[in-house]
Amino acid sequence: MTLSSEHGDLGAEDLKIITLARSARARNGVPEGAAVRDETGRTYVAGTVELESLKLSALQTAVAMAVASGAQSLEAAAVVSNAGAASAEDRAAVRDLGGPETPVLLAGPDGKLREAVTAG
């Protein structure tokens, strides 16, 4: 199922990971929330990690959680942020696990899609 709206032409599963990413951001009070979907359909949700000795974006954290849980690939990734574009570092993390064609969706805090690119 593909939905056309302020979210562009996204399927229900892509809207789901945007919603999960948005929820993680709000619930944890962090600058970014992210969610990734692996090859089996499992999702991994994370927020920004900012410790003195460890700093990871929300998307890097979600990818790390997927890897740590045994994911072999990614179908899609979403990040909710005030940023205007998905960072090169975030896209690289998605590319490392999912490959260059993996969709990376960037939504604003309101959940509206701002950018849909590939991990490239």
N, C-alpha and C positions, 0 to 999 in steps of 0.2 A: 504494500500500500504506500503510495506516494502522496504527500500532502502539499498543496500549493497555498502559500499564505505569506505572511511576513517572514516566514522561515525559509522561503524559497521552495524548491521541490525536494523536500526531505521525506524519507520514509519514517514510519512509526518508530522503528528501532533507533534511527538517528535522533529523532526528537526525544526519545527516552534518555539517551546519554547526555544530551544537552540539559534536560531536566535534572538528571542526577548530578551533573557538574554544578549546576546552579544551586541545588540544595546543599551540596558540600560546602560551597563558598559561603552561603548564608549561615548555615548551621555552625560552622567553625570560625566565622568572622575573619576569614583570610582573604588576601587580595585576589586569589584565583581558586577556582574549583575545576576539576577535570574528571573525565570518565573515558575509559576505553572499553571496547568490546573485542573479545578474542575470537579465534576461529571456531569455537564451540558455542558462541553466543553468551558466554559469561561476561559480566561487566565488573570493572574495578574502578572504584571512585576514590578520589584523593583531593586534598587541599595543599596549598603551598606549605613547604617545610622551611622554617627559618630558625635554625639553632645556631649557636655560636660556631660549632664545628661542622655543620652540614646545612647547605642551602640548596633546595630543589624546587623547581617550579611544580605546580600542581600536576601538569601533564607528565613531567619526568617522574614524579612520584607514582602516578597511576601506571605508567609503563613498567616501573620497577616492581610494583605490586603484582602486575600480570606475569612478569618473568619469574618472580619468586614463587608464584603459585603454579608454575608449570606451563603457562601459555606458550604455544609454538609460533603464533602469528597474531596479527591484529586485523580486524575487519574495518574498524573506524575509531576515531578519537575525537573528543570534543573538549574544549576549554571555554570557561566563562571568565571573562576578564574585562578590565577597562582598556586594555591594549587595543591598538588599531589593527594589529596583524599578529598571526602566530609567529613566535620567535624561531629563528634558525635552529636554536638548540632544542626546542620542543619538537620541531619537525624532524630533526635528526634522530631523536630518541624514538619517535614513532616509526621512522624509516628503518632503524636498526632491527626492530622486531617485526614490523608489518610489511616492509618493502616500500619502494618509491611511489607506488600508486595508491597507498592507503589514504583515504580521505581524512583531513584534519579540519574540523569545524570550529570556528571561533564565534562565540555569541557574547553579547553584552550582558551586564548584570540583569537586564530586563528579560533575558532569554531570547532576544531577537538575534537571528543570524546576521553576522557582520561579514564573514568571510568563509568560503569553502575552497580549500586548496588541497593538493596532494602533498604527501610527505616529501616528495621530490628528491 
